[in-house]
Amino acid sequence: MSKKSSFCSIAAMLVSFPGMVHAVIDPDLPRQADPMVLGIVLDHTESAQYAFGIKLEPDDPDAIRPRMSLCDHDKHEKLTLDFYERDTANIISELHVEHVVTPHADCMVPPQHIEHFTSGKGIHLGMSRKEVTDILGKGFQEHPHTDEQIISYRIDDKDSTMLQRHSAPAYYGQYHFKNNRLVKFDVGFEFP
């Protein structure tokens, strides 16, 4: 996928959710990086303030790893936001999208009708491995497990413009497949 089509897919998603903060994505985003889910951008204060008509804040701000979970309209998918306190504001540094295991999942359902938690580059649960790698490229590592296949992308080049801009030593994206279908994905920045 070209930079232009990636940007168009991001813009289309932002327009489809009225009232959502218009996040700014790095124009020189590396192909394997995908730091956004439905307008919520990693390490981007404005997109972490309000989305889907609700304030994004951790359930327990004093926890070692503050988190908040959102579900789609019928509680089939869950988006978990991990916050890391930096400076004076809570910033989202990891996004996790997965199928809901139990219908009684502990998550907030936003007022907007959300069908899928789709990434900035169009990745969503149910995609095939080929569809994901066609978008993010072939520079991944494989981590085979008995019941699933995991591929991961990592950016840790200290000269990376993206990492310098976010003052982070590394970015990662991890994609879990069962029966060749995406069942979970995690993206985030690692902070020192």
N, C-alpha and C positions, 0 to 999 in steps of 0.2 A: 504494500500500500504506500503510495507516495505521501510526502509531507502535506501536499495540497488536499488530498482526499482525507487524510487523518484530521486535518484542521476542519474540513467541511463536516465530517461526522461529529466532531466535538461541537461545532456551532449548531448543528441540527439538534443535538441532544439538549443543549442549553435553551434553545428557543422552545422546545417541546414542554418545558416545565416553567410556566409563568411564575414570576416572583422569585425564581432562583437566581442566586448571585451569578453574574457573568464572570466566570473564572478566566484567567489568562494562562495559557499553556505556553511553555518555552517554544519559540519558533524553530529552534534547532534541536528539538527533542530527538534523542537517539531512537532508532527504529525499535529496539527491544524494550524501551521504556514506555510504560502506560500508567501514568500517575494519577488517573482520575476515574471515578465511578459516579455517573449521573450528576456531574457538575461539582462534586466534592473532590477537591484537589489536595494531594499531599502537600504539607508544609505551606499552605496558602491560607492566611488568616481570614480573609473575607469569605472564602467558600466554606470555612469551618464555622462561621457565625450562624447563619440561617440557611436552611435548605428545606425544600418540601413544605414550607410554612411552619417549621418548628425550629427552635434553637438547638443547635448541636452542642451538647455538653455531656461529659462523662457521668455515668450513674453514681459513681463514688470518686469524686475528684481527689481524695486523699489516698486512694489505692496505689499500690506500687506500680500497677499498670492500669491507669484509668481507661474505661471503655464505655461505649454506647452501642446498642444494637438496634437496627431498623429492619422491618420485614416488608415484603411486598404486600399487595392488597389481600391476597388469600393465604399468606403465611407459608408459601412454598420455598421462598428464598430469603436469606438473611444477609445483611451487610453489617459487619462489625467494624467500628471505628476505634482504633487505638490512639490515645492521646499521649503526648509527652510534653511535660511542662518545659517551656523554653522562654526565657525572658519573663514577661508578665502575662502572656496569653497562652491558653491551651491550643496546641497545634496538633493536627492529625498527622501522624507519621506512618501509619499502616492502615490498609483497607483490606478486609477479608470478606469474600463473597462465597456462600455455600448454600446447599440445599438444607431446608429445615428438617431436622430429624424427628421432632415431635410437634404435633399441632398446637401444643401448649408452650411454644417457644417464648422465652422471656425477651420480648422485643417490642419496640414501638412501631405502630403502623401509621405512617404519615397520612395527612388528609388527601393528598393527591393519589390518584390511581397509578400505582407502579406495577407494571407487568413483569419486568426483569431489571436486575441491577446490572446495567451494561457499562462497560469501561469506555474511556474516551476514544479508544480505537475500535470500538464495536464488539469487544469480546464479552460473551455472556455464557451462562451455564447451558449445557447441552451441545455446545459446538464440538466438532471433531478435532483431534490433534492436528490434522493437516490444516484445518481452517485457522487455528490459532497460530501455527508456525508460518503460514502464508502471510499473516499480518505482522508478526514480531520477528521473523527471520529464523535462520537456522543456527545461530550462535548460542545454543542452549546446552545444558548438561542434562543427562538422563539419570534418574534415580529410581530404578525398578523396585517394586515392592510386591508382595505376594498377591494382594487384592487390588492394587492400583498402580498406575504408571505416573510418575511425576517428572516434569521437566522444569528447569529453572534457568532464568536469565539473571546475569549479574553485571553491574557496571561499577567498577572500583578503580578506574583510572583517575588518579588525582588531578590530571589535567582536563578532565571532563567539565565542560562549561556548566552542564546541569548540576553536577555535584558541587562545584564551586559556588554556584548561585544559591544552593540550599545549605551550604556549609555542612555537607554530609560526606562521610568517607565512602559510602556505598549505597547503591539502589539495588533492589532485588524484585523479581517477579517469579512466583512459583505457581504452577498449573497442575492440578490433579485430575487424572482421567480414569474412569472405570468403563470397561467395554467401549473404549475409544470415544467416550463422551466426557466433556468437562463437567466435573462435579463440584469443584472448589478452585478458587484462585486467591492468592495473597500478593499484594504489592506494597512496597514500603521503602523508606530510607532508614539506614542504620545511622545512629548518632553515637558519638564517642561518649 
